[in-house]
Amino acid sequence: MEYKIGVIGDSESVLGFMAVGFTVVTCETAEEAAKELKRMADENFAILFITERFAKEIPDAISAYKDSPLPSVITIPGKEGATGYGLANIKKSVERAVGADILFKD
């Protein structure tokens, strides 16, 4: 089975990913992003990148895939720049997997 990589976000943030062969879906609203996330997950995408803006607005849609091996949903900065939301989610995932905060110590 062939797996694909997809990117979901506003056009200014994600169109550049087409240059490396990713499937790019542009959205205007969080509802559209949630719908596209589900569609792409159902179509055997292995990795789905989603901009922080939309990820913050649809945490329940993303968490539906938290315990699934595929797709891996990864939050990326959008045109606004990094807000820290994606990094915080990576930190939580690592803590859950390892049992301790190995990335950042206060």
Stockholm file with secondary structure:
# STOCKHOLM 1.0

chainA/1-106         MEYKIGVIGDSESVLGFMAVGFTVVTCETAEEAAKELKRMADENFAILFITERFAKEIPDAISAYKDSPLPSVITIPGKEGATGYGLANIKKSVERAVGADILFKD
#=GR chainA/1-106 SS CCCEEEEEECHHHHGGGGGGTCEEEECSSHHHHHHHHHHHHHTTEEEEEEEHHHHHHCHHHHHTTTTSSSCEEEEECBTTBCCSHHHHHHHHHHHHHHSSCCSCCC
#=GC SS_cons         CCCEEEEEECHHHHGGGGGGTCEEEECSSHHHHHHHHHHHHHTTEEEEEEEHHHHHHCHHHHHTTTTSSSCEEEEECBTTBCCSHHHHHHHHHHHHHHSSCCSCCC
//
